[in-house]
Amino acid sequence: MKYFTMTELTSSPTAKRKGIDNTPDAKAKAALSALVANVLDPLREKYGKPIVVSSGYRCPKLNKAVGGVARSQHTKGEAADIRCVSDSRAENKRLFDLIVASGLPFDQLIDEYGYDWVHVSFRDGANRRQILHVK
């Protein structure tokens, strides 16, 4: 991992506040590493600026605490919610568009609430390149 750390991919204010151990198992760590190697690091290279991971891995207990869907790819280490440092919707849209235009291998790419943040996931060998917009 060139630009991202396991710590930032597993950090959660909710987990800290609620005393939830959000340590991923070996399988989730491998999935996070694949997400970074195939999507996040190449995206950072293309974008040319830092990218913030607002939510990465979430253990099932944390996922439930934040209201995530039961089958969330976050619980497998396959997904990250990202945004630009300035938290500008226009820049978040730029990240979204860059992922699409660059042909990066993603499973799901979701514009969350008018580019409030961008959800991107990667499944090793099984990517659908599904693009969604949540309003």
Summary of the structure (lengths in Angstrom):
residues: 135
radius of gyration: 13.7
end to end distance: 32.4
largest distance: 40.2
contacts: 412
relative contact order: 0.17
helix: 42%
strand: 19%
